[in-house]
């Protein structure tokens, strides 16, 4: 309940569809918290053309439901309930398995749809191929530079996955999905979690299987040193998405990370690419100070994301 209520002309224009889209969004946000205005809008809609159409549809549905079922359909239903002529059998047991299978299939389909185009598209296959290719190139080809190169690219892989999972360019039904009650930030976080859940194990296992490229980047626990930077960069791209859009934000964050990794190598002289990249990554990944900075950045981005959560209600729907 609020102290302000929508004027009658605003309600009328909203009901007949002549209200500008930005004003309609503002009124819809008010209706979520004001019961009297919501009741007035509902009454106005029912009294208009849309209300007449909905009443006709309702009458047609009720008429169809109240009509008796055809004889063949009724007989089939009776056979399903009573079983064969030899005697009645429990009707629920045979149908329980198909119903459970359909329910599981429908739930799995909804989860797969919510996961986003990146996880169910070519991006997931590309991540697997990169991980397998890195392991094969390191062990079969004997190239020691695979490990630092994989660790340098790993933090931006989830960022790219988010860019391919959310937005008009990624999902043909994006405007409908984002405008739904489960859309907006909730849908964006769902698809981000799916991207992280897929890419993190693949890249971490691949990093553990790669041979060591030097004493400062051992093949053991520090392989997971990219996880916190990857999470921080992903959340930073989500925060910027509220200002720039998903693709532009991920391009800025991913490009910034690659520039931060490659710029010192281009400026350095007399150092091999593999050794220089390994030393540069050790500055970003190794030590309590660097990991503490990434943790602070992660918390800050999460707080900014929560503070601006309403900015994602209509993200990339216009």
Secondary structure, DSSP 8 states (H G I E B T S, - for coil): --S----HHHHHHHHHT-S-HHHHHHHHHHHTT-HHHHHHHHHHHHHSHHHHHHHHHHHHHHHHHHS---HHHHHHHHHHHH-STT----HHHHHHHHHHHHHHHHHHHHHHHHH-HHHHSHHHHHHHHHHHHHHHHHHTS--TTHHHHHHHHHHHHHHHHHHTTSSTTT-TTHHHHHHSTT-THHHHHHHHHHHHHHHHHHHHHHHHHS---STTS-SSGGGGGHHHHHHHHHHHHHHHHHHH-HHHHHHHHHHHHHHHHHHHHHH--S--HHHHHHHHHHHHHSSHHHHHHHHHHHHHHHHHHHHTGGGGTTTT--
